[in-house]
Amino acid sequence: MSTYNRHKGTKNEKQPASNPEMGSTSQGERKRKRFATDGDEEEETLQSQLIDVLEKNGKMLSEQLEAQNINFQLDRQHQNDTASSIVAVLDKLATALGRIADKL
């Protein structure tokens, strides 16, 4: 076990010797920052793409709603025309039935 402890101590001694690698760790941190910058750029790109898609979808939705409104207006106008035609036919029918009743 003492050999293990000595070996373990050797490992601990190597770690301080690894401290010059902290400079490379700093470089790694710089790389991380650069990756973070790349990530920010990617995020901004994704956000701008998302905004573009949402704007496009908003325009399409607006156009669809306008088309639906026009169709609803046309349907209402058609229903009004149909109702007016039915009323005119019923009026003529009532007049004709009135004449027939007068003749009886």
C-alpha positions as CSV (number, residue, x, y, z in Angstrom):
1,M,0.0,0.0,0.0
2,S,2.8,2.4,0.7
3,T,4.1,1.8,-2.8
4,Y,0.6,2.8,-4.0
5,N,0.8,5.9,-1.9
6,R,4.2,6.7,-3.3
7,H,2.9,6.1,-6.7
8,K,-0.1,8.2,-5.9
9,G,2.2,10.9,-4.6
10,T,4.1,10.8,-7.8
11,K,0.9,11.4,-9.7
12,N,0.2,14.4,-7.5
13,E,3.7,15.6,-8.2
14,K,3.1,15.3,-11.9
15,Q,0.0,17.4,-11.6
16,P,1.9,20.5,-10.4
17,A,4.3,19.8,-13.2
18,S,1.3,19.9,-15.5
19,N,0.7,23.5,-14.4
20,P,2.6,24.8,-17.4
21,E,-0.3,23.2,-19.3
22,M,-2.6,25.7,-17.7
23,G,-1.3,28.0,-20.3
24,S,-2.7,25.5,-22.8
25,T,-5.8,25.5,-20.6
26,S,-6.0,29.2,-21.1
27,Q,-5.7,28.6,-24.8
28,G,-8.5,26.0,-24.4
29,E,-10.5,28.7,-22.7
30,R,-9.8,31.0,-25.6
31,K,-11.0,28.2,-27.9
32,R,-14.1,27.8,-25.7
33,K,-14.7,31.6,-26.0
34,R,-14.3,31.3,-29.8
35,F,-16.7,28.4,-29.8
36,A,-19.0,30.4,-27.7
37,T,-18.7,33.2,-30.3
38,D,-19.3,30.7,-33.1
39,G,-22.3,29.4,-31.0
40,D,-23.5,33.0,-30.7
41,E,-23.2,33.5,-34.4
42,E,-25.0,30.2,-35.0
43,E,-27.7,31.3,-32.5
44,E,-28.0,34.7,-34.2
45,T,-28.2,32.9,-37.6
46,L,-30.9,30.5,-36.3
47,Q,-32.7,33.4,-34.7
48,S,-32.7,35.4,-37.9
49,Q,-33.8,32.3,-39.8
50,L,-36.6,31.8,-37.3
51,I,-37.6,35.5,-37.6
52,D,-37.7,35.2,-41.4
53,V,-39.8,32.0,-41.2
54,L,-42.2,33.6,-38.7
55,E,-42.5,36.7,-40.8
56,K,-43.2,34.6,-43.9
57,N,-45.8,32.5,-42.0
58,G,-47.4,35.7,-40.7
59,K,-47.7,37.1,-44.2
60,M,-49.1,33.9,-45.5
61,L,-51.6,33.7,-42.6
62,S,-52.6,37.3,-43.2
63,E,-53.2,36.6,-46.9
64,Q,-55.2,33.5,-46.1
65,L,-57.4,35.5,-43.6
66,E,-57.9,38.1,-46.3
67,A,-58.9,35.4,-48.8
68,Q,-61.3,33.9,-46.2
69,N,-62.9,37.3,-45.5
70,I,-63.4,37.9,-49.2
71,N,-64.9,34.4,-49.5
72,F,-67.2,35.0,-46.5
73,Q,-68.4,38.3,-48.0
74,L,-69.1,36.6,-51.3
75,D,-71.0,33.8,-49.5
76,R,-73.0,36.4,-47.6
77,Q,-73.8,38.3,-50.8
78,H,-74.8,35.0,-52.5
79,Q,-77.0,34.0,-49.6
80,N,-78.6,37.5,-49.7
81,D,-79.2,37.2,-53.4
82,T,-80.6,33.7,-53.0
83,A,-82.9,34.9,-50.1
84,S,-84.1,37.8,-52.2
85,S,-84.8,35.5,-55.1
86,I,-86.7,33.1,-52.9
87,V,-88.7,36.0,-51.4
88,A,-89.5,37.2,-54.9
89,V,-90.7,33.7,-56.0
90,L,-92.8,33.3,-52.9
91,D,-94.3,36.7,-53.5
92,K,-95.3,35.8,-57.0
93,L,-96.6,32.4,-55.7
94,A,-98.7,34.2,-53.1
95,T,-100.0,36.6,-55.7
96,A,-100.9,33.7,-58.0
97,L,-102.6,31.8,-55.2
98,G,-104.5,34.9,-54.3
99,R,-105.8,35.3,-57.8
100,I,-106.8,31.6,-57.9
101,A,-108.6,32.0,-54.6
102,D,-110.4,35.1,-55.9
103,K,-111.6,33.1,-58.9
104,L,-113.0,30.3,-56.7
